[in-house]
Amino acid sequence: MSKVNYMILVNSKNLMDESFIDTIELVDAPDTNGNVMQAEKETYEKYCEMRDYLLEKEGIKIGLDSAYRSVQDQRELVARFTELYGKEYTDAIAATPGASEHHTGLALDIVPWYEPEQKFLLENDDMFAHPELWPVIHAALPKFGFILRYPKDHGFTYEPWHIRYLGDPAVAQEITDKDLSLEQYLAK
């Protein structure tokens, strides 16, 4: 197995190279309901370290809502979202098949536990309704090699739950400190 390119860029202008999946090892990654998903091995290991850190040091519990998705899985998600929420919302929130970072196994959607209601916030509206949970979570990301992939005011729809593993905490910290998108960082 070759070395993983953790700095791969996948977006609407840089579609997923399907051979990338052959360069990674996918491991089981249970979601908040105990369903088994998959994520790239090191990405999942660092997520687990971050999850444990947030609980122990910050008293914040997080879980996984989404990880690796095949192109076919993305097609099904887009179809389901379009049926539920309409095309305009789906176009704003869901990548077209081939353009999703979830195809890499390096992107995770995390969900915080909301103590007053004793539940994980699984719906986007619920997560936006509790913005106070995100700053502490986002501050911890670079320590473990993650960035907030779609921050506010960078030309993307803000997704506080969508994190991306880059493999290098120093790079993740630089991107975070300089308030860059991954596209901006890679362009410099």
Residue, then its C-alpha position, 0 to 999 in steps of 0.5 A: m500500500s502506498k503512502v496516503n496523500y492526506m492533502i488531496l483536494v476534492n471539490s467541484k473543480n477537482l473530482m475524486d480520482e477513483s484510484f485514490i481509494d486503492t491507496i488507503e486502508l478503510v476501517d470500521a467506524p461506528d456512528t452514534n447509532g452503532n451502525v458501521m461506517q468506514a473511514e481511512k485508518e489514521t483519520y479514524e484513529k485521530y478522530c478517536e483521540m480527539r473524541d476522547y480528549l474533548l470528553e476528558k478535557e472539555g466535557i464535550k461528547i461528540g459522535l460520528d454521523s458520516a464518514y467514507r461514502s462511495v460515489q454511489d452512496q453520494r448519488e443516493l444521498v443527493a436523491r434522498f435530500t432532493e426528495l426531502y428538502g428540494k433541489e436548491y437546499t440539496d445543491a447548497i449542502a450536498a456535493t455532487p457525486g465525485a466531488s465529495e470529500h467523503h469519497t476519500g475517507l478523510a472527511l468526517d461529519i461529527v455531531p455533538w451531544y446536547e446535554p439538556e436534551q440528552k441526545f446527539l444533535l443529528e439534524n443540521d437545524d439542531m446543530f445550527a441552533h446551538p452554536e455555543l458547542w462548536p468553538v471548543i470543538h473547532a479549537a481542538l481540531p488542529k491538535f489532531g491534524f483536522i481542520l474545519r473544512y467549510p468555515k464561514d465566509h469562505g465561499f462555501t456553505y458553512e458546515p460546522w460538523h464537516i471536518r477533514y483530516l490532513g495528517d499534519p497537525a502543524v499544517a492544520q494549525e496554520i490553516t486554522d490560525k490564518d483562517l484559510s480554506l484548504e483551497q487557499y492553503l494549497a494555492k499559495 
